[in-house]
């Protein structure tokens, strides 16, 4: 899964780019920003793989983004209506340069080239440096925008179609507009384990595993969840340690 952020002061251009990206496999759009400042804040909260960056913004030149990141972990793909910035783009070591209106085949080629260079093929697991996660917190994209929570307070996550609900030890529930697969990859090596098609569980809240034809995992909160056949062996081995 490739995480991307779109920055453009033209909301119609943002929507069009989002539409074209949605047709490419395994692309997760973290968010769309109409100002450079909003883009910088979003990158700091949820580091992406790629930033699609318009160059001529209403208050800034897109390349100013690099002034805020000394050694960025993300790559920039410029999206602009002008050819004149090509040389400056090369000087700033952008990954690719697309001219509006963005051609779908050129967009797909840019994504393909990124995946080939950084081996981010669809279905592969990759872990990026995420300062927020490293500090024990997680940002959730909800209908109200981004909200930050303490990760160790999350007991489990449950898939709800293309959305996902996080359950906290206080009883609080928060629905996020990202799917469970996104969080499964994001929380890799963060004490969360997938136990069935719908549930991702914080192992620190596991109380016991009830034996039987259909094993039931009980959490310290009292919640009981069925373990799938595929995950049964994994759970038994993990709890036996």
VOBA-1610 file (N, C-alpha, C; in pm, whole numbers, padded with zeros to 5 digits, always signed):
BEGIN
Unk+00084-00120+00000Unk+00000+00000+00000Unk+00088+00125+00000Unk+00062+00214-00094Unk+00135+00341-00099Unk+00048+00450-00037Unk+00105+00523+00059Unk+00036+00635+00121Unk+00076+00763+00049Unk-00024+00841+00007Unk+00005+00964-00067Unk-00073+01081-00010Unk-00017+01200-00028Unk-00082+01325+00010Unk-00085+01416-00113Unk-00197+01484-00134Unk-00213+01572-00249Unk-00217+01717-00201Unk-00136+01803-00263Unk-00134+01945-00228Unk-00154+02028-00354Unk-00264+02102-00357Unk-00296+02185-00473Unk-00400+02287-00429Unk-00386+02412-00471Unk-00483+02514-00430Unk-00608+02515-00516Unk-00612+02426-00614Unk-00729+02413-00701Unk-00805+02286-00659Unk-00919+02303-00592Unk-00990+02187-00539Unk-01041+02095-00649Unk-01069+02153-00767Unk-01113+02069-00879Unk-00999+01979-00927Unk-00878+02035-00930Unk-00761+01957-00969Unk-00735+01847-00866Unk-00756+01878-00737Unk-00739+01778-00631Unk-00836+01662-00651Unk-00962+01696-00676Unk-01064+01592-00693Unk-01035+01506-00815Unk-00987+01568-00923Unk-00958+01493-01045Unk-00839+01399-01025Unk-00737+01448-00955Unk-00621+01364-00928Unk-00660+01249-00835Unk-00744+01280-00736Unk-00791+01175-00645Unk-00865+01066-00722Unk-00948+01107-00815Unk-01025+01012-00895Unk-00932+00922-00976Unk-00831+00981-01038Unk-00739+00901-01120Unk-00654+00808-01035Unk-00615+00853-00917Unk-00536+00768-00828Unk-00620+00653-00773Unk-00750+00677-00755Unk-00837+00573-00701Unk-00848+00454-00795Unk-00810+00472-00919Unk-00817+00363-01018Unk-00688+00283-01025Unk-00589+00323-00943Unk-00462+00251-00938Unk-00460+00164-00812Unk-00418+00042-00828Unk-00422-00055-00718Unk-00333-00014-00601Unk-00385-00038-00481Unk-00311-00020-00356Unk-00254+00121-00336Unk-00340+00219-00355Unk-00307+00357-00325Unk-00397+00405-00212Unk-00338+00456-00106Unk-00416+00511+00006Unk-00392+00661+00012Unk-00496+00738-00012Unk-00485+00884-00007Unk-00508+00930+00136Unk-00400+00973+00201Unk-00408+01018+00340Unk-00496+01141+00351Unk-00478+01235+00257Unk-00557+01357+00261Unk-00524+01450+00147Unk-00611+01549+00130Unk-00593+01652+00026Unk-00584+01787+00095Unk-00487+01868+00053Unk-00464+01999+00115Unk-00461+02108+00009Unk-00523+02222+00041Unk-00527+02333-00054Unk-00423+02440-00023Unk-00349+02424+00089Unk-00241+02518+00120Unk-00116+02440+00158Unk-00001+02506+00142Unk+00126+02440+00175Unk+00134+02412+00325Unk+00087+02505+00407Unk+00094+02490+00553Unk+00012+02369+00597Unk-00108+02353+00541Unk-00190+02237+00575Unk-00121+02108+00532Unk-00055+02113+00417Unk+00018+01997+00368Unk+00132+01959+00460Unk+00206+02059+00507Unk+00318+02034+00599Unk+00268+01970+00728Unk+00159+02023+00782Unk+00103+01967+00907Unk+00060+01822+00887Unk-00002+01793+00775Unk-00050+01658+00748Unk+00067+01561+00732Unk+00172+01604+00665Unk+00292+01521+00647Unk+00354+01488+00782Unk+00357+01585+00871Unk+00415+01564+01003Unk+00332+01467+01087Unk+00202+01470+01069Unk+00113+01382+01144Unk+00114+01241+01085Unk+00103+01231+00953Unk+00097+01102+00885Unk+00194+01100+00768Unk+00319+01061+00793Unk+00421+01062+00687Unk+00380+00975+00568Unk+00383+01031+00448Unk+00343+00955+00329Unk+00464+00893+00258Unk+00435+00816+00155Unk+00540+00769+00065Unk+00566+00875-00043Unk+00456+00932-00093Unk+00464+01027-00204Unk+00378+01149-00173Unk+00430+01267-00207Unk+00351+01390-00204Unk+00333+01438-00347Unk+00208+01447-00391Unk+00178+01506-00521Unk+00162+01656-00498Unk+00254+01733-00555Unk+00268+01873-00518Unk+00252+01968-00637Unk+00154+02056-00626Unk+00142+02164-00725Unk+00253+02265-00696Unk+00306+02327-00798Unk+00419+02419-00779Unk+00371+02561-00753Unk+00278+02608-00834Unk+00228+02744-00817Unk+00106+02744-00726Unk+00130+02761-00597Unk+00022+02771-00501Unk-00011+02919-00479Unk-00129+02946-00425Unk-00173+03085-00414Unk-00080+03171-00328Unk-00021+03113-00223Unk+00062+03192-00133Unk+00208+03146-00130Unk+00236+03036-00194Unk+00371+02980-00189Unk+00411+02914-00320Unk+00539+02888-00331Unk+00591+02801-00436Unk+00607+02664-00372Unk+00558+02561-00441Unk+00555+02428-00382Unk+00689+02379-00329Unk+00798+02418-00395Unk+00930+02371-00352Unk+00967+02417-00211Unk+00896+02518-00160Unk+00921+02564-00023Unk+00894+02454+00079Unk+00818+02354+00037Unk+00789+02240+00125Unk+00918+02178+00178Unk+01021+02172+00094Unk+01146+02106+00131Unk+01222+02181+00240Unk+01188+02309+00261Unk+01254+02386+00368Unk+01215+02336+00506Unk+01104+02260+00513Unk+01054+02214+00642Unk+01095+02069+00674Unk+01163+02003+00580Unk+01202+01864+00600Unk+01347+01847+00556Unk+01436+01833+00654Unk+01579+01826+00625Unk+01615+01702+00544Unk+01564+01588+00585Unk+01589+01462+00514Unk+01455+01392+00496Unk+01374+01436+00402Unk+01239+01380+00388Unk+01241+01231+00353Unk+01151+01156+00416Unk+01139+01013+00386Unk+01048+00990+00267Unk+00976+01093+00226Unk+00884+01083+00114Unk+00947+01136-00015Unk+00884+01099-00126Unk+00925+01150-00256Unk+00819+01246-00308Unk+00863+01339-00391Unk+00772+01439-00447Unk+00748+01412-00595Unk+00623+01413-00633Unk+00586+01413-00774Unk+00517+01546-00801Unk+00580+01628-00881Unk+00523+01760-00913Unk+00407+01746-01009Unk+00303+01822-00984Unk+00187+01826-01072Unk+00161+01974-01101Unk+00184+02015-01223Unk+00177+02158-01253Unk+00125+02182-01395Unk+00076+02302-01416Unk+00029+02339-01548Unk+00138+02401-01633Unk+00262+02403-01584Unk+00372+02472-01653Unk+00495+02382-01671Unk+00555+02389-01786Unk+00677+02315-01813Unk+00800+02388-01759Unk+00785+02518-01731Unk+00901+02602-01700Unk+00971+02565-01569Unk+00905+02486-01486Unk+00966+02450-01358Unk+01044+02319-01363Unk+01055+02260-01481Unk+01118+02128-01493Unk+01261+02128-01443Unk+01338+02230-01479Unk+01479+02235-01437Unk+01490+02251-01286Unk+01407+02339-01231Unk+01409+02359-01086Unk+01366+02231-01014Unk+01272+02158-01074Unk+01229+02032-01016Unk+01344+01933-01010Unk+01424+01929-01115Unk+01540+01840-01117Unk+01640+01881-01010Unk+01661+02010-00993Unk+01753+02060-00891Unk+01707+02019-00751Unk+01575+02015-00732Unk+01521+01978-00602Unk+01501+01827-00588Unk+01548+01754-00689Unk+01548+01608-00686Unk+01408+01549-00667Unk+01311+01607-00736Unk+01177+01549-00730Unk+01178+01416-00804Unk+01087+01328-00767Unk+01088+01194-00826Unk+01032+01195-00968Unk+00928+01275-00991Unk+00869+01281-01125Unk+00801+01415-01143Unk+00763+01443-01267Unk+00711+01575-01304Unk+00596+01553-01402Unk+00474+01584-01360Unk+00356+01564-01444Unk+00293+01699-01477Unk+00254+01714-01602Unk+00194+01840-01647Unk+00042+01822-01656Unk-00029+01921-01602Unk-00175+01920-01609Unk-00222+01949-01752Unk-00335+01893-01791Unk-00414+01793-01719Unk-00338+01660-01714Unk-00339+01598-01598Unk-00259+01477-01577Unk-00314+01363-01661Unk-00223+01304-01738Unk-00258+01188-01820Unk-00257+01063-01733Unk-00364+00984-01743Unk-00378+00865-01657Unk-00263+00767-01678Unk-00218+00751-01802Unk-00109+00657-01828Unk+00023+00707-01770Unk+00046+00838-01777Unk+00168+00894-01719Unk+00166+00884-01568Unk+00047+00903-01509Unk+00032+00889-01364Unk+00062+00746-01321Unk+00006+00651-01393Unk+00030+00510-01362Unk+00178+00475-01377Unk+00242+00533-01478Unk+00385+00507-01501Unk+00468+00562-01386Unk+00431+00679-01335Unk+00505+00738-01223Unk+00495+00650-01098Unk+00375+00599-01071Unk+00355+00509-00957Unk+00432+00379-00977Unk+00426+00328-01098Unk+00498+00203-01129Unk+00648+00221-01112Unk+00701+00332-01157Unk+00844+00358-01143Unk+00885+00371-00997Unk+00798+00431-00917Unk+00827+00441-00773Unk+00834+00302-00712Unk+00736+00221-00745Unk+00732+00086-00688Unk+00851+00003-00731Unk+00894+00020-00855Unk+01010-00054-00902Unk+01137-00009-00831Unk+01152+00121-00812Unk+01273+00173-00750Unk+01280+00141-00602Unk+01165+00148-00534Unk+01166+00128-00390Unk+01102-00005-00350Unk+01075-00087-00450Unk+01021-00222-00428Unk+00895-00222-00345Unk+00814-00121-00363Unk+00685-00112-00292Unk+00576-00173-00379Unk+00585-00303-00401Unk+00489-00370-00489Unk+00359-00394-00414Unk+00245-00400-00487Unk+00118-00422-00421Unk+00120-00551-00339Unk+00067-00541-00216Unk+00061-00658-00130Unk+00183-00677-00044Unk+00289-00602-00070Unk+00409-00618+00010Unk+00394-00544+00141Unk+00468-00587+00242Unk+00461-00522+00373Unk+00582-00434+00390Unk+00561-00310+00429Unk+00673-00219+00449Unk+00645-00134+00572Unk+00749-00097+00639Unk+00733-00016+00759Unk+00811+00114+00741Unk+00743+00226+00755Unk+00809+00355+00742Unk+00834+00411+00880Unk+00932+00498+00888Unk+00957+00566+01014Unk+00843+00665+01038Unk+00773+00645+01148Unk+00659+00731+01182Unk+00684+00786+01322Unk+00730+00911+01333Unk+00761+00969+01464Unk+00645+00964+01562Unk+00524+00981+01512Unk+00408+00980+01601Unk+00388+00840+01661Unk+00395+00738+01576Unk+00381+00601+01626Unk+00495+00564+01719Unk+00615+00610+01686Unk+00730+00581+01771Unk+00715+00642+01909Unk+00634+00748+01919Unk+00611+00811+02050Unk+00493+00747+02123Unk+00434+00643+02063Unk+00325+00572+02128Unk+00188+00632+02102Unk+00175+00714+01998Unk+00047+00774+01966Unk+00010+00742+01821Unk-00117+00761+01789Unk-00165+00733+01655Unk-00261+00842+01611Unk-00252+00882+01485Unk-00345+00981+01431Unk-00455+00908+01355Unk-00578+00947+01381Unk-00694+00886+01317Unk-00765+00988+01231Unk-00791+00949+01106Unk-00865+01035+01016Unk-01013+01005+01033Unk-01084+01100+01094Unk-01228+01084+01119Unk-01304+01188+01037Unk-01435+01187+01050Unk-01516+01287+00979Unk-01489+01428+01030Unk-01427+01439+01148Unk-01395+01570+01205Unk-01253+01615+01174Unk-01180+01535+01095Unk-01040+01565+01065Unk-00948+01468+01137Unk-00824+01508+01159Unk-00728+01421+01226Unk-00735+01441+01377Unk-00741+01329+01449Unk-00738+01330+01594Unk-00628+01236+01641Unk-00559+01272+01750Unk-00446+01193+01798Unk-00482+01126+01930Unk-00448+00995+01940Unk-00482+00916+02059Unk-00359+00837+02104Unk-00360+00798+02233Unk-00255+00713+02286Unk-00280+00570+02237Unk-00179+00511+02174Unk-00195+00380+02112Unk-00221+00270+02215Unk-00159+00278+02332Unk-00174+00170+02430Unk-00311+00168+02496Unk-00395+00268+02465Unk-00531+00271+02517Unk-00629+00201+02422Unk-00581+00165+02303Unk-00665+00097+02203Unk-00665-00052+02232Unk-00781-00109+02255Unk-00791-00253+02284Unk-00805-00336+02157Unk-00876-00282+02059Unk-00896-00357+01934Unk-00947-00265+01824Unk-00941-00313+01701Unk-00995-00243+01586Unk-01085-00341+01512Unk-01197-00291+01463Unk-01291-00378+01391Unk-01326-00315+01256Unk-01320-00398+01150Unk-01355-00352+01017Unk-01504-00325+01008Unk-01538-00219+00937Unk-01677-00184+00913Unk-01688-00137+00769Unk-01688-00233+00677Unk-01686-00200+00536Unk-01553-00136+00500Unk-01558-00020+00436Unk-01436+00052+00401Unk-01389+00142+00516Unk-01460+00136+00629Unk-01422+00213+00747Unk-01369+00119+00855Unk-01334+00175+00968Unk-01279+00095+01077Unk-01314+00164+01209Unk-01352+00085+01309Unk-01382+00139+01441Unk-01276+00096+01540Unk-01222+00191+01617Unk-01124+00162+01721Unk-01194+00165+01856Unk-01165+00065+01939Unk-01224+00053+02071Unk-01116+00082+02176Unk-01150+00163+02275Unk-01054+00203+02378Unk-01091+00139+02512Unk-00992+00130+02602Unk-01016+00066+02731Unk-01114+00143+02819Unk-01142+00266+02784Unk-01239+00347+02857Unk-01382+00321+02813Unk-01396+00245+02705Unk-01528+00222+02648Unk-01557+00311+02528Unk-01470+00409+02505Unk-01487+00500+02391Unk-01468+00426+02260Unk-01545+00466+02159Unk-01531+00411+02023Unk-01511+00525+01926Unk-01419+00507+01833Unk-01392+00610+01732Unk-01391+00544+01595Unk-01475+00596+01506Unk-01477+00545+01368Unk-01384+00628+01283Unk-01301+00560+01205Unk-01208+00628+01116Unk-01241+00595+00971Unk-01207+00684+00882Unk-01242+00666+00742Unk-01141+00583+00665Unk-01050+00515+00737Unk-00957+00422+00672Unk-00998+00279+00705Unk-00953+00184+00620Unk-00994+00046+00640Unk-00899-00030+00733Unk-00937-00152+00769Unk-00860-00231+00864Unk-00724-00270+00808Unk-00718-00297+00678Unk-00591-00335+00616Unk-00488-00225+00633Unk-00530-00100+00623Unk-00438+00012+00642Unk-00375+00007+00781Unk-00459-00014+00883Unk-00407-00015+01020Unk-00328-00142+01050Unk-00364-00252+00986Unk-00286-00374+01006Unk-00142-00354+00960Unk-00123-00287+00848Unk+00010-00258+00798Unk+00079-00152+00883Unk+00004-00051+00921Unk+00061+00060+00998Unk+00106+00015+01137Unk+00031-00078+01196Unk+00059-00123+01333Unk+00141-00251+01338Unk+00200-00286+01226Unk+00288-00401+01222Unk+00402-00381+01324Unk+00426-00484+01407Unk+00529-00478+01512Unk+00493-00381+01625Unk+00364-00350+01640Unk+00319-00261+01748Unk+00223-00331+01844Unk+00241-00464+01862Unk+00161-00543+01956Unk+00017-00562+01915Unk-00012-00552+01785Unk-00147-00579+01737Unk-00143-00701+01645Unk-00244-00787+01659Unk-00249-00909+01580Unk-00388-00928+01521Unk-00392-00973+01397Unk-00519-01000+01328Unk-00569-01139+01371Unk-00691-01148+01422Unk-00742-01278+01468Unk-00852-01335+01379Unk-00905-01253+01293Unk-01006-01299+01197Unk-01020-01192+01088Unk-01119-01209+01004Unk-01134-01117+00891Unk-01165-00974+00934Unk-01226-00956+01053Unk-01275-00825+01093Unk-01201-00761+01210Unk-01124-00840+01286Unk-01071-00788+01413Unk-00919-00788+01422Unk-00865-00676+01468Unk-00724-00658+01498Unk-00716-00626+01647Unk-00639-00706+01722Unk-00643-00699+01869Unk-00508-00658+01927Unk-00513-00574+02030Unk-00394-00538+02106Unk-00363-00653+02200Unk-00248-00719+02184Unk-00218-00839+02262Unk-00206-00809+02411Unk-00185-00685+02448Unk-00174-00650+02590Unk-00307-00660+02663Unk-00416-00672+02586Unk-00548-00682+02647Unk-00607-00822+02636Unk-00528-00919+02592Unk-00578-01056+02584Unk-00582-01119+02724Unk-00698-01172+02761Unk-00715-01236+02893Unk-00695-01387+02883Unk-00767-01451+02790Unk-00755-01597+02774Unk-00809-01639+02639Unk-00772-01761+02600Unk-00824-01822+02478Unk-00904-01944+02518Unk-01034-01940+02493Unk-01121-02052+02527Unk-01110-02160+02419Unk-01084-02283+02463Unk-01071-02394+02369Unk-01208-02433+02314Unk-01203-02507+02205Unk-01327-02554+02146Unk-01314-02560+01995Unk-01419-02608+01932Unk-01419-02617+01787Unk-01403-02479+01724Unk-01463-02381+01789Unk-01450-02242+01744Unk-01390-02161+01860Unk-01256-02151+01867Unk-01190-02083+01979Unk-01237-01939+01995Unk-01255-01900+02120Unk-01299-01764+02153Unk-01188-01694+02230Unk-01151-01576+02182Unk-01051-01494+02250Unk-01122-01395+02340Unk-01086-01396+02468Unk-01149-01304+02564Unk-01050-01195+02603Unk-01094-01071+02598Unk-01010-00958+02635Unk-01036-00917+02780Unk-00946-00839+02835Unk-00960-00793+02973Unk-01083-00705+02990Unk-01135-00652+02881Unk-01256-00569+02886Unk-01382-00653+02892Unk-01367-00786+02877Unk-01482-00875+02875Unk-01530-00909+02735Unk-01480-00840+02635Unk-01518-00866+02497Unk-01469-01004+02454Unk-01556-01079+02386Unk-01520-01210+02334Unk-01528-01210+02182Unk-01423-01260+02118Unk-01412-01257+01973Unk-01373-01395+01922Unk-01436-01437+01814Unk-01403-01567+01757Unk-01274-01560+01677Unk-01189-01662+01696Unk-01064-01672+01622Unk-01086-01756+01497Unk-01043-01707+01382Unk-01062-01781+01257Unk-00974-01905+01253Unk-01010-02001+01169Unk-00931-02124+01154Unk-00787-02092+01114Unk-00770-01993+01028Unk-00636-01957+00980Unk-00549-01902+01091Unk-00610-01838+01190Unk-00534-01772+01297Unk-00527-01855+01425Unk-00595-01969+01429Unk-00602-02049+01550Unk-00463-02094+01597Unk-00385-02151+01508Unk-00251-02200+01543Unk-00163-02086+01590Unk-00168-01972+01521Unk-00087-01856+01557Unk-00118-01811+01698Unk-00247-01804+01733Unk-00286-01757+01865Unk-00241-01854+01974Unk-00255-01982+01949Unk-00213-02081+02049Unk-00063-02075+02072Unk+00013-02063+01964Unk+00160-02055+01978Unk+00200-01928+02050Unk+00133-01818+02021Unk+00167-01690+02082Unk+00138-01692+02232Unk+00024-01748+02270Unk-00016-01749+02410Unk+00058-01855+02491Unk+00118-01953+02422Unk+00192-02058+02492Unk+00330-02012+02535Unk+00376-01899+02479Unk+00511-01850+02509Unk+00518-01791+02650
//
